[in-house]
Amino acid sequence: MSLAINEVIQNFTVTREKRAGAYNMIDAHYHDHYEIYFLAKGSVRYFIGDKVFDLNEGDVVLIAPHIIHKTATLKNQGAERVVIAFTNEFVMYPQSDRIFSCFKAIHFKEAPVRELVEKAEAECIRNDRYCEDLVAGYIREILIKLNRLADENLSEELSPNNSIIQNAVRYISDNYASELTLSQLARSFGLSESHFSRQFKMYTGFGVNEYISTVRVKNAEKMLVTTKLPVTQIAQDCGFNSSSYFAAVFKRVRGLSPGEVRRKRREQK
């Protein structure tokens, strides 16, 4: 079962991908579902929300809905990962809030879940009438194990130390509706434009403008599905100077136009 970057999944998917050489995710993205990312081999750097995590073989990161993320391999080597994507409804756990609390920890070093991940993957290949029930059970068991690790304070954040860029990321997330430029940001954080740009890319994997656009699109999408405001007003409220530019950037990030996203969400209700 495969998952397109911007596709809204119906229940779940399990995908394994192996990359032989250096890799940098072309587009950062976010989505409506939950993800368990298990690194089977290699090393990667993962930007999630406003933090950076360096992952090694056996590590797990959890990505909650609507969190911007992007990944790249480290040290010019390949990597192999398994991603389990699923909806809240698919897990169907009696205490759903409790089972999802591990997503606050995000990163788990050498998590003991490889066997469960591989079992979920095997069930997808088998794909019979029992597949969904078994995969839902494996996902629940993985999340319970990770919650136990979080309770024991065994989750670990391996984040490169760059407080200036982390603060810049948070500033952009909080002020996306304002005019934001590379020169203004670099000046605000006491760096030259070239140095700020290089450090931002090294720390997050994003270009500065790429990150600004992605944050703006994420917030615009929220307004599209929760309000009845005109698209032109939403574009302006999210920091876009023109509705045509907003439409072009939105489609590049989400794969759908603003109008298509609004119609799709209305049909799902």
Beta strands, then each sheet from edge to edge (+ up, - down):
strand 1: 12-19
strand 2: 34-48
strand 3: 51-56
strand 4: 60-63
strand 5: 69-73
strand 6: 79-86
strand 7: 107-108
sheet 1: 1+ 6- 2+ 3-
sheet 2: 1+ 6- 2+ 4- 7+
sheet 3: 1+ 6- 2+ 5-
end
